[in-house]
């Protein structure tokens, strides 16, 4: 039996394609384009709209596929750490949202939990990767990368993702339970 209905596979494919394209669009915004974390948006959406297994898969492969196609993000250490971070985003947003009632507050709860969990996974991955490479990854570097420099992206995600998820569900384009 097919564990992934066609609709969920199509949503995952669209989200993966958006993860490839959105960084080109935000790169056109001087000084903050990269800080908007454009690959995170479709991965978080995938977790909400297609469920945690596909959200995690799309999140994990997106940085590797983008590196193969466009050479960015650099594979070591950023691309590898991003793969774990984005995989955690897709997993967490889908799992938590699935367990909660279908309300706008549930979207925000799952989103914030996914962003915090993904950033923690990013920090752990960077620490391990840089440590094995003989470099140090301090708490200050983690905090700057995951929170201070990420403020524009965090704000964008909180403003954009919940209305998109809600609108797609209200339009009947996404099933209530994923």
Protein Blocks (a to p, Z undefined) as FASTA:
>chain_A
ZZbdfklmmmmmmmmmmmmmmmmmmmmpghklmmnommlmmmmmmmmmnojklmmmmmmm
mmmmmmmmnopacfblklmmmmmmmmmmmmmmmmmmmmpccdfklmmmmmmmmmmmmmmm
mmmmmmmmmmmnopacdfklmmmmmmmmmmmmmmmmmmmmmmmmmmmmmnopacfbZZ
